[in-house]
Amino acid sequence: MSDIDEDEPPREIKLVKVEGTYGTYRVEEKMKPSDVVALVCFVIILIIVYFS
């Protein structure tokens, strides 16, 4: 069986070369809009809980 869900698109990543090295790259993941919405909702909930 495959570990990859067929409905889910592959992650979007960006390779950034590390300065001063030879052949070393850092992987930066791009956040999907749905991930950003979930993160904002989570932060708002934390702020409400903290101040109440």
C-alpha positions as CSV (number, residue, x, y, z in Angstrom):
1,M,0.0,0.0,0.0
2,S,1.1,3.5,-0.7
3,D,1.6,6.0,2.2
4,I,0.5,8.9,-0.1
5,D,-3.1,9.9,-0.2
6,E,-4.3,10.1,-3.8
7,D,-6.6,13.1,-3.1
8,E,-3.8,15.2,-1.4
9,P,-1.5,17.1,-3.8
10,P,2.3,16.9,-3.1
11,R,3.8,19.4,-0.7
12,E,5.2,22.6,-2.2
13,I,8.8,23.1,-1.2
14,K,11.5,25.6,-2.0
15,L,15.2,24.7,-2.0
16,V,17.5,27.5,-0.8
17,K,21.3,27.2,-1.2
18,V,23.2,27.6,2.1
19,E,25.8,30.4,1.8
20,G,29.4,29.3,2.0
21,T,28.8,25.6,1.3
22,Y,29.1,23.3,-1.6
23,G,26.0,21.4,-2.6
24,T,24.1,22.1,0.6
25,Y,20.5,23.2,0.4
26,R,17.8,24.1,3.0
27,V,14.2,23.0,2.4
28,E,11.6,25.6,3.0
29,E,8.0,24.5,2.9
30,K,5.4,26.8,1.5
31,M,2.2,27.0,3.6
32,K,-1.1,26.3,1.9
33,P,-3.9,28.8,2.4
34,S,-5.9,26.3,4.4
35,D,-2.9,25.9,6.8
36,V,-2.7,29.7,7.2
37,V,-6.4,29.9,8.1
38,A,-6.1,27.1,10.6
39,L,-3.0,28.8,12.2
40,V,-4.8,32.1,12.5
41,C,-7.8,30.5,14.1
42,F,-5.6,28.7,16.6
43,V,-3.8,31.9,17.6
44,I,-7.1,33.7,18.0
45,I,-8.4,31.0,20.3
46,L,-5.2,31.1,22.3
47,I,-5.6,34.9,22.7
48,I,-9.2,34.6,23.8
49,V,-8.4,31.9,26.4
50,Y,-5.4,33.9,27.7
51,F,-7.5,37.1,28.3
52,S,-10.6,35.4,29.7
